[in-house]
Amino acid sequence: MSYKKMIKATGVFLLQLAAWGVFILFAPLMIYLTSGNVGDACILYNILSGTITPCMLLYFINYYLLVPYLFFGHGKKKLWFFAANIAIWGTYYLFLVVWKFFPALPYLPEGAWIGITAGAILILVLGIGSVGLALAIRNNQRTRAIKLQLNEEKRRRTEAELLWLKNQLNPHFLFNCLNNISSLVYLDADKAQDCIGRLSDLLRYAVYESEKESVALHKEIEFIRNYIELMSLRCNEKATIEFDCSIENMDMPVAPLIFISLIENAFKHGISAARESFVKISIREHDGVLTFACENSNNPKTATDRSGSGIGLVNTRKRLDMMTGADYSWDQFSDESVFKVVITIRHKK
């Protein structure tokens, strides 16, 4: 046991001992303070200490030994718990009979049996109450410890799953960027070289910032702006690209790369080289409410084209589900010509 745990255990023991002491001393002290009669206070103290002290000992035996090692044990240990308590209290009753009752038997007045029976029942009730009190306190502590352990395991599992999603997102993001740049190599080498430079900046952000739980909103917006510019280089005159921002708090924390999958999908499924197409992206923040909207013309891939398999959308929703300190809403619409998704994130104050 560590030093801190030992100090804590000692404090818990002394606190419980003090509570029992107050239980014994409270009534005699009140009699003394109200009447000033020391004799009556001492008599009541002797009665209470003689009655309650065995219950206190039974409580501590159960709290530190019988409840944790027998009642919470497996198999037949619970039977031993009840047997041990019956044996302890039976021994105490036998002690009272031999030490108190038999010597006083010749001197008992008529009708004393009523008082003796009532006293025996009272002692039995107090004993059962002591065992119940120890069991209730230990059970409450055990329940709290289990809840803390479950919460810790849930937190670790969530962190592990979030890390897996982030690690899955980065290769997905890199694959899409390289796939787009590869198409420019044969069309325009200068543009391809410019794209590679921009990609280097994007990957630097993705590698170093994505490990953080949150980043400032202005950093994420700059990353998105660079990505859109990178993707726009390969679009022809038939494509319309719009990006609009209206932000009040540029330092608002936001999960890194949280929207990039949606933007990737917008370019993959929205841009067509053969016909009119568009991608419209907006990010707005007001009073702690962040709204991301992405709308694009709907040009779905063929069944044999796996460049847009939908993994980005799934991961985005999973990451939003696991975000702490915020709640969100997800609105999605699609038909034969348009696909639109709107995400509203409300940070808790």
N, C-alpha and C positions, 0 to 999 in steps of 0.2 A: 504494500500500500504506500502511495506517495505521501510526502509530507502534507501537501494541501488537502488530500483526501482524509488524512488522519485528523487534521485540524477541523475539517468540516464534520466528520463523524463524531468527534468529541463535542463540538458545539451542539449537534443534534441531540446527543445524549443528555447534556446539561440542560438544554431547553425542556426536554421531556421530564427530567427529574424536577426541575423548577415548577413545571405545571402540576405535577403530583403533589409537590410540597405546598403549593398554594391551595390545592384542593383540601389538604389536611388541615392547614393552619387558618384558613379564611374564617370559618365559623367560630372557633375559639377566640380569634383576634377580635371579631366583631362583638362578641359577648364582653370581652375585657374592655374594649373601647366604649361601649354603651353603658355598662353597669359598673365597671371598675372592680368586679369580683374576680380575683385571681383564682380562687378555689373552683368556682364553676367553670372557668375557662380551662383549667387543668383537667378537670373531670371529662369535659367534652373532648379535649385533645387526646386523652388516654383512650377514650371510646373510639374516636375516629382513627387514630393511628393504629390501634389494634385491629380495626376492621378493614381499613383501606391499605395498610402496608402490605399484607399478603396479596391483595389485588394488584398493587403496584409491581410486586415481584413477579407475579404471574404475567402481567403485561410485558415486562422487559424480557422474560424468558421466551414468550411468544414472538415478540418483535424482533429479537436478535437471533433466535435459534429455531423455534418450531415452525413459524410461518414461512421464512425464506427457504429453509432446508427440507421441510416436510410437506407443508400445505401446497407450496408451489412446485413440489417435486413430481415425479412421474410414477406411474404404477400404483403400488399399494402404500406409498408414503403418506397419502392423505389419511388413511386409516390409522397409521402410527401417530399422526398429528392429533387426532381425536383421542386415541388411547393414552397418549402422553399427558394431555390436559386432564383427562379423567383421573389418571393415576396421581397427578400432582394435587388436584383438588381433593381427591379421596384421602390422600395422606394428610392433608391439612385438616380435614374433618376428623380423621382418626386422632390427630394430635389434640384437637380441641376437646374431643370426648375424654381422652385419657388424662389430659392435663387440667382441664377446666371443669368438665361435667361430673366425672366420678367423684373427685374430692368434695365437690359441693352438693352431691346428691342427698346426704342426710339433712342438710340445712335448707333445702329448697322449700319455700312456702307453698301453700295450696294454690293451684292455678298458675304456677310458674311455667308449666309446660306450654302454655299459650305463647308466652314471651320467648321461650327457648325455640319453639317451632318458627315463630316469626323471624327471630334472629338468624336461624339456620337458612331460611328461605332468602332473607336479605343478603347474606353472605354468598349464597349460591348465585343470586341474580347479579351481584357485583362482580363475581368471578367470571360469569358468562360475558358480562359487559366489558370486562378488561380484555378478554380474548377477542371479542368482536371489535373493540377499539384498535387493538394491535393489528388485527387482520385488515380492517378498513384502511388504516394509514399505510400499511405495507402495500396493499393492493393499489391504492391511489399513486404511490410512488412508482410502483412497477408499471402501471398504465402510462404514466407520464414518461418514464424512461423508454418504453416501447414506442410511444408516439414520436419522441425525439429521434430514436433510432430509425424509424420508418421515414421520417421527414429527411433525415440526413442521407439515407439510402436513395430516396426519391430525388434529392438534390444532386447527388453524385450521378445517378442514372440520367437525369436531365442534362447535366453538363456533358456527360459522355456522348449522349445522342446528339446534342447541339454541336459538339466538336466533330462528330461523324458527318453531320450535315454540312458543316463548313468545309471539311476536307473534301466532301463530295462536290460541293459547289465550285471550288477553285479549279479542278480539272475540267468541269463542265464549262466554266467561263473561258478557260484557256482554249479548249477545243473549238468553241464557237468563234473566238477571235481569230485563231489561226486558220480556220476554215474560210472565213471571210477574206483574210489577207491573201490567202493562196490564189484566190480568183483574180487578184489585182496584179500578181507578178507578171503575167503574160500580157496584161492590158496596158499597164502603166507602171514602169519600174520605179519612177520617182515617187509616185503616190504610194507604192508598196513600201518604199524605204521610209517615207514619212509615217506611214501606218505602223511600221515596226518600232519607230521611236516613240510614238504615242502608246503603243502596246507595252513598251518597257516601263513607261510611267504608270500605266494602269496596273501592271503586274506588281510593281513595287508597292502600290497602295493595297492591292489585294492580298499580298503576302504579309505585309507588316501590320496593316490596320484590321484585317479580318480576324486576327487572333484576339482583338479586344472585344469586350462585351458591348461597348458603345463608342461612337465617335461623334464629333461635332457635326451638326447638320451641314454646315458650309463645306466641309471636307467631302462628304458624301455627294453633295450637289456638284462639286467640281469634278469628282470622279465620273458621275453620270454625264456631265456636259462633255468631258473628253471622250467618253465612250460613244456618245451620240455623234460627235464630230468624226470619230474614227469610222463608224458605220456609214455615215453620210457620204464619205469619199467614194464609196463604190455604188452609190445610187445614181440612176440616170435622171434626165429631166422630167420623166413621167412621175417621179416620186416626190411627195411633199413631206418634209420633216419639220415638225414644230416642237419647240421646247420652251415652256413658260414657267417662271418661278415667281412666287410672291411670299416672302418669308419675313416674319417679324423678329423671331429669335433665331439668329444664325448659329448660336451655340447650343441649341436644343440637342440633347443626346438622342442618337438613333442607332439601331443595329447596323453594322457595316455590311454593305452589299445586299441589303434586304430587298431592294427593288430590281436588282440587275437582271434577274432571271426573267421578269416580266418584260423588261426592255429588250432583252435578247429575243424572246418569243415574238415581240411586236415586229422586229426587223425580219425575223425568219419567216413568219407567216403573213406579214403585212406588205412587204415590199415585193413588187413584181417588175421584172424587166420588160415585160411585154404589154402591160396595160397600166392605166392610171392607178396609183396606190398612195397610201399616206400612213404616217405614224405621228400621233399627237400625244405629247407627254406634258403633264403639268404637276408641279409640286407646290403646295400651299400650306402655310402654317399660320395659325391665328389662335392666340390665347392657349397655347399648349396642345392644340389639335392639329395634327399633321394629316394632310389629305394628298394622296398620290393617285393620279388618274392616268391611265394609259389606254389609248384608243388607236386601233389600226384597221386598215382594210383587211378583209379576211381572205387570205389565199392559202388555204391549208396544204400541207405537204402530201405527197402521194404515199401510199402504203409502203412503198419500197424505200422512201427517204426517211432515214432515222435521225436526221440532224436536229429535229425538234420532237423528241419523244415524250415531252411533258414532264420530265423529271424536275425541271426548274420550278414549275407551278406547285408541284407537290412539296418540294423542299421549302419554298417560300411560305406556304401555309403552315408547315410544321414549325419553322422558325418563329413565325408570328405566334403560334400556339404556346411556345415555350418562353416567349419574352416575359420578363419580370418588370413590374412597375408600370404596366400599361395594359389597356384592353384595346381591341380593334374590331372593325367590321369589314367584311369583304363582300362587295357587290360586283356581280359579273353578268355580262350580257353578250350574246353572240347570235348572229343570224348568217345568212349566206354571204353578206357583204361587209359586215362590221363585227369586230370583237372589241369589247371594252371591259376593263376591270378598274374598280375604284376601291382603294384601301384607305380607311380612316383610322388613325392611331391616336388614342386619347391617353396622354400621360397623366398618371394619378399625382395629385398635389399633396 
